Amino acid sequence: MDTTTLAAIRKQLGVTQEGMAELLQCAHVSYKRYELGTRDIPSYIAVAAKMLQFLHKNDLLKRFETFFKKGLH
């Protein structure tokens, strides 16, 4: 995954860099560096971002968030 794709996914989700970092459970500074291209995007971040994109495109993101907020995992 490249920086442009990562930024595009974040924008599709309608979140800030800080919000995306929270969704991906990584440090805000690290996420910012991924988008800037000053740090390589780890494969687990790329996979998680693609998963979030899939959930968003299929209108499942809210259900996913609700599920984990209830602690049903």
Secondary structure, DSSP 4 states (H G I P E B T S, - for coil): --HHHHHHHHHHHT--HHHHHHHHTS-HHHHHHHHHTSS---HHHHHHHHHHHHHHHTT-HHHHHHHHHTT--
